[in-house]
Amino acid sequence: MPSADAEIARRFLSALEVAAKTGEWDPVYALLAEDVEWVMPKRTLTGIDQVRDDLTWASPPEHLDIQFDLGDLEDLGGGHVAVEVREVYRMKDTGAFAYHRTRLIELAVSREKVRRYEMRIIG
């Protein structure tokens, strides 16, 4: 049975997938702690306000559709969760394959909020 923290992580990842496809970020923000640390390659955002302000660029690609293939959620214990995500991008008009990217997402969850998000590109 998954831990409560792993269940919050699942909800967060689901909301993140919807946001990447639709641009609707409010459900993602609702699951973030006020003092969240959002770590990406070459950039770290600190606090929910900075995440809101600086993730405005994270809207769905205009000419691409995104498919997410989530690997198995790994409950590392102590509120830490990791998952590998493969993103497949296809042209909206033809459905032709454009490219793919594999990311490793690690989350730290406590008190029903994501306190740390770290994403690394691994493929």
N, C-alpha and C positions, 0 to 999 in steps of 0.2 A: 504494500500500500504506500503510495507516495506521501511524502511529508507535506504539511501545510505550506511550507516555503516552496516546495516543488510545484504545488498547485498554483500558487501566486505566480511563479515563473511561467507556467503554462499559459495562464491568462494574459500575462504581459506579452509573451511571444505572439500569441494570437492577435492581440491588439496592435502590436508592432507590424505584423504582416498586413493587417487591414489598412493601417496608416500608410504603409509604403505603396499600397495599391490605390488608395483613395485620397490621401492627403488629410484625412481626419485624425488628428493627433490627440484630441481631448481624452479618449479612453486610455491612451498611453500615459499621458500626464497624470491621470487619476491614480495610477499605480506606482508613481515615483515618489520617493521621499523628498521633502523640501530641500535637504542637503545632499541630494543625489550627486554622485560622481559619474560622469558619462565619458568614458575613455574610448577614443577612436584612434586609428593611425594618424599620427602627426597632430593630434588635437585632443585636449581634455576640457570638458565643460564642468563647472562646479555650481550646483544649486539648480533648482527647478526653473528659476527665472532665466538663467543663462541658457538652459536647454530649450525652453520655449522660444527665446529670442533667436538663438543661433541654429535651431533645427528648422527654421522656416524654409530653408532651401530644400529640405527633404520632402519634396512633392513627387508624385508619380511621374515617371518619364513620359514625355509627351507622345513619343512615337513607339514606345515599347510596352509590352505586357510583361509582367513578372510572375513567375511561378516559384513558390517556395517549397523545398523539400526539407523538412526538419528531421534530423537524426533522432536517435533516442536521447531523451533528457537524462543526464547523469547527475544524480543527487550526490554531491560531494560531502554532504554533512555540514553542520554548523551554518546553515543558511546559504551555502554556496552551491550553485547549479551551473552546469555547462551543457551546451548543445552545439552540434555542427549543423550549419544551415547551408544548403546548396540553392543558389538563386539561378534560375534560367530565364534569360531575357529573349523575347521573340518580338518580331516586327508586328505592330498592331494591324497594319493593312493586309499583310500576307500570311502571318503566322510563322514565317521563316525564322529559324534559329539565328540569333544575333551573337550572343556570348553567354558564358556562365561564370559564376564566381562562388567560391566556397568560403564561408566565414565561420569562425569559432566565436560563439558568444558565451561569456561567463557573467553570471549575475550573483550578486549578494543580496539576500532578502532577509528582512526582519520586520517584525511588527506589521506584517501584511503589506509591506512596501518594498520596492526595489531601491536599494541604497547605493548600489554600484552596478553599472553596465560597462562591460568591456568587450569590444569587438576587434578581432584580428582577422585579416584576410589570410587564408591559408592555402588557397588554390584558385 
